[in-house]
Amino acid sequence: MPGDTFYITTPIYYLNGHPHIGHAYTTIVADAAARWQRLKGREVRFMTGTDEHGQKVLEAAEALGLSPQEHTDRLVVHWKATFERLGIAHDRFIRTTDADHVALVTEVLRKLYEAGEIYRGDYEGWYLVKDEVFVTEKEREERIASGELAEQDFRRITEANYFFRMSQHRQALLDHIEAHPNFIQPENRRNEVLGFLRQDLGDLCISRPRSRMSWGIELPFDPDFVCYVWVDALLNYLTGAGFRADGDEAYLKWWPVDYHLIGKDILTTHAVYWTTMLFALGVRQPQHIFAHGWWISSDGAKMSKSTGNVIDVGLLCDAFGVDATRYFFLREIRFGADGGFSYDGFLSRYNTDLANDLGNLAHRALSMTTKWLGATVPARAEPDAALRAIAERAASAFDQHLGVLEPKEAIEALWELVRAGNKYVDDSEPWALNKAGKTEALASVMRDLLEICAVAGLLLQPVMPGKAAELLQKVGLDNPRAQLASLLSAERVLDLLQEGAPLQLGDPLFPRFREMPESIASLFVPEETMDEADVPLPELEWIEYPDFAKLLLKVGVVLQASDHPNADKLLVMKVDVGEARPRTICAGIKGTFSPEELVGRTVVVVANLKPRKLRGIPSEGMILAAGGEIVTDLVTAKAAPGDTVR
Ligand code: MSP
């Protein structure tokens, strides 16, 4: 029996990466689960955030001439904006640089050290900087041989370090997994962890010498070392619960956490490192660790910024709306499985489920009622018995599935009802009832249809908060929270609306897209030649698209600017274009701009213009300007250094 609190977390994201659908995905699922529990009256804590320490962040900050804190403060803005755009209602956005988190990590490390769970030893091994992990010789060889990584991705490291006695907790972990079949989900991931634990489990290196890596939380028992970024990151889940290492039990309000949602690639760190740390601390295990699959682009390629196949969630929201975007990710694949993403797949899911099934049902119910019976909820004696049974089943299945992180199955259960509603319209032919003057029968049919819309609106609140509220308003339903309770308790199924409540027909909820929205279609414009006569433009030396495509235009932010020492018209700037180090760019805009007013401005940089020296200073690009102004109108607030301008 669940308690009256619910705590759910997403991984905290490496903030030096760009937010993409992989990150959006976990966060949308967690948000839907959290919203559902809130609607059901539980007190909820939903936490997401960013993982901010570590080598990569430090190196990127140094290259930009910024302190790591300044660098992370700049980057975190994109993450928060992305989640806001997606309607994510988190209770806390945690940053591992937050003061309470730093204090907690310090306290926990001290406690583990004093308990003898941490010892000092020597370490020699291969370090994979990209993932901030040590790897075995065998793994290194395999990953180089497969072509996935290169020799220079690994560093040979020999150093004194601190270790956590992870191996001591192996048996306790095995016993816990055996005794709690739903602890690690889905089943295949549970088996993966059991397989991993069948091998020898070593101890975990939990420190990095400050001489090599200073951007981290200092070990309280040795200031020459900072905490390994994964140990720091995992502890965020306890910070979010308000854990204190001094025995204060207030955190038990939230702990054990109900769900840690993670991607399959970070299973070992959660199911082994984290759980053994909890054993060592004497803190209870999470109720569930749920590892989902990966979205890959439809050609089967893993999404990565370098291959350019990252799907921009902002683009999807602009084109189809945030609610449809959330719907797609919750409905398209079973949570746990891998999924292939294609824009065509998105469009067809939108048109089939949202425009045709739900949108059509709502529009038919509202427009026919309004036209023939007036714009209020009509009276009727009893709901149709068969429909009532379907609605009751749909509501209960929806609740059960969403409660155990099965959003696809939950939505499918609701769609049984939506489809039954559309079939009911076809079968009962309200237009014929109207024509024959059978007003009472007509009112019954229309009322049932409006009631189905009310059920859909109530259940879809966690999935599509905006559209669900709109639908409920259209059918005149007040007080959704109380009504949801009476629906789920089967007290009032297809009996939620008040006779006489006002209906609002308005525009269709989900207009049909006959073709791909322009903003997406333009990503894939097919080649067609034009007659010269169709081009009433001046004689120009036209270039072909491939010529244009050679131009790499990037968004940059000016970090520094000063007068060129040897040229009257030139300014010298350092511009962050999202690379490991800023570019030096000389531009002939002195006189138009003072160096001070340029710092912090967003510019468009021609990034692949061959570098050359201008009066003794190398210039590694060009910034676009027109009419005495820098070209920034092209750039929206959403663009980040390194984004490509097209
Ligand atoms: N910072 C660590 C997590 C620490 S949690 C204590 C991290 N960050 S990450 O930004 O690299 O990845 C975060 C999550 O994004 C992972 O769960 C990963 O599985 C997920 N995804 C990244 N790309 C993805 C897809 N293409 N598809 C689905 N999820 C993917 O790891």
Residues whose N, C-alpha, C, O or C-beta is under 5 A from the ligand:
A	BS01	MSP	P11 I12 Y13 Y14 G22 H23 D51 A233 L234 I262 G263 K264 D265 I266 G293 W294 W295 M303
